[in-house]
Amino acid sequence: MIRRGDVVIADLSPVVGHERGGRRPVLVLSAAPYNTWPIGMVIIAPITSTDRGLRHHVAIGKEAGLRGSSFVMPEYVRAISQRRLADRPLGVATPQTLQEVQRWISDFTTDLS
């Protein structure tokens, strides 16, 4: 079963516009109960190995099963079909990483006006 915090390889193509695509690791953000619903969807944030120097890109590393330093991109959070995911997770993000990603998502979705 896919769980919140799992890092899994996903096929995010095809894409539209500036969406992140290709076969890449993603961080699962949705909770386990949602991941078992019959609709077969999970909420994810893609991961990149490119350091763009953006403060909202959250560092994630080998503890999550990745080969080297990488960054979660919370601005690209989306729901995808579980059929896009590999069969097994690479690893699991730390609670601190999950909390920081969630904080950025909250910032992005809070009305500041």
Stockholm file with secondary structure:
# STOCKHOLM 1.0

chainA/1-113         MIRRGDVVIADLSPVVGHERGGRRPVLVLSAAPYNTWPIGMVIIAPITSTDRGLRHHVAIGKEAGLRGSSFVMPEYVRAISQRRLADRPLGVATPQTLQEVQRWISDFTTDLS
#=GR chainA/1-113 SS CCCTTEEEEEECCSCCTTCCCSEEEEEECSCHHHHTSTTCEEEEEEEESCCCCCTTSEEECGGGTCSSCEEECGGGCEEEEGGGBCSSCSEECCHHHHHHHHHHHHHHTSCCC
#=GC SS_cons         CCCTTEEEEEECCSCCTTCCCSEEEEEECSCHHHHTSTTCEEEEEEEESCCCCCTTSEEECGGGTCSSCEEECGGGCEEEEGGGBCSSCSEECCHHHHHHHHHHHHHHTSCCC
//
